[in-house]
Amino acid sequence: MPNKSEKERRKQIVDDLKRKADQEFESSLPMSRDNFKKLFDHLDTHLNDKGCDDTNILTKTLLVQSNIDKVDEVLEWLAEHGGYCDCEILANVEEQFE
């Protein structure tokens, strides 16, 4: 059984790894967190009204209307993080921001 010092050392390692993972995630974002929040809010509203058609057209439309640079890069990033269509973006990607 690890002593108190060993438990603290292990906790510090876990905390350091979590902090590093959070920093890597932040640096990988292709647009601001604020823009992601707007996207998630937009999808939440529109998917409740229309449902998902298994495309990312709502996302793409919002990105273009918001003058987001590198729309294709954002869409690729979303797909890499489990968001292949609008409902998956909301279900799979949004939770990564919590």
C-alpha positions in Angstrom: 0.0 0.0 0.0 1.5 3.4 -1.0 2.3 5.8 1.7 1.0 9.4 1.8 4.0 10.8 -0.1 3.6 8.3 -2.9 -0.2 9.0 -3.1 0.6 12.8 -3.4 3.2 12.1 -6.1 0.8 10.0 -8.1 -1.9 12.6 -7.8 0.5 15.3 -9.0 1.4 13.1 -12.0 -2.3 12.7 -12.9 -2.9 16.4 -12.4 0.0 17.2 -14.7 -1.2 14.8 -17.4 -4.7 16.3 -17.2 -3.3 19.8 -17.5 -1.2 18.8 -20.5 -4.1 17.2 -22.2 -6.2 20.3 -21.6 -3.5 22.5 -23.1 -3.1 20.3 -26.1 -6.9 20.3 -26.7 -7.0 24.1 -26.4 -4.1 24.5 -28.8 -5.8 22.2 -31.3 -9.0 24.3 -31.5 -9.4 25.8 -35.0 -11.6 28.6 -33.8 -12.4 30.3 -30.4 -14.3 28.7 -27.6 -16.8 31.5 -28.0 -17.5 30.5 -31.6 -17.9 26.8 -30.5 -20.4 27.9 -27.9 -22.3 29.9 -30.5 -22.2 26.8 -32.8 -23.5 24.5 -30.1 -26.3 26.9 -29.1 -27.3 27.3 -32.8 -27.4 23.5 -33.4 -29.3 22.9 -30.2 -32.0 25.4 -31.3 -32.2 24.3 -35.0 -32.0 20.5 -34.4 -34.9 20.7 -31.9 -36.9 22.4 -34.7 -35.8 20.5 -37.8 -34.0 17.3 -36.6 -30.8 16.1 -38.2 -30.5 15.2 -41.9 -27.2 13.4 -41.4 -25.2 16.3 -42.8 -23.3 19.2 -41.3 -25.2 21.8 -43.3 -26.4 23.7 -40.3 -22.8 23.9 -39.0 -21.3 24.9 -42.3 -24.0 27.6 -42.8 -23.3 29.1 -39.4 -19.5 29.0 -40.0 -19.9 30.8 -43.3 -22.4 33.4 -42.0 -20.1 34.1 -39.0 -17.1 34.7 -41.4 -15.1 31.9 -39.8 -11.7 31.5 -41.5 -10.8 28.0 -42.7 -14.3 26.5 -42.6 -13.0 23.3 -44.1 -10.4 23.0 -41.3 -13.1 23.5 -38.7 -15.3 20.8 -40.3 -12.3 18.5 -40.4 -11.5 19.1 -36.8 -15.1 18.5 -35.8 -15.1 15.2 -37.7 -11.9 14.1 -36.1 -13.6 14.7 -32.7 -16.7 12.6 -33.5 -18.8 15.3 -35.3 -19.6 14.0 -38.8 -23.1 15.5 -38.9 -24.9 18.3 -37.0 -26.4 16.0 -34.3 -23.1 14.2 -33.7 -21.3 17.6 -33.4 -23.8 18.5 -30.7 -23.7 15.1 -29.0 -20.0 14.2 -29.3 -18.1 17.4 -29.6 -19.9 19.6 -27.2 -19.2 17.3 -24.3 -15.5 17.7 -24.9 -15.8 21.4 -23.9 -17.3 20.6 -20.4 
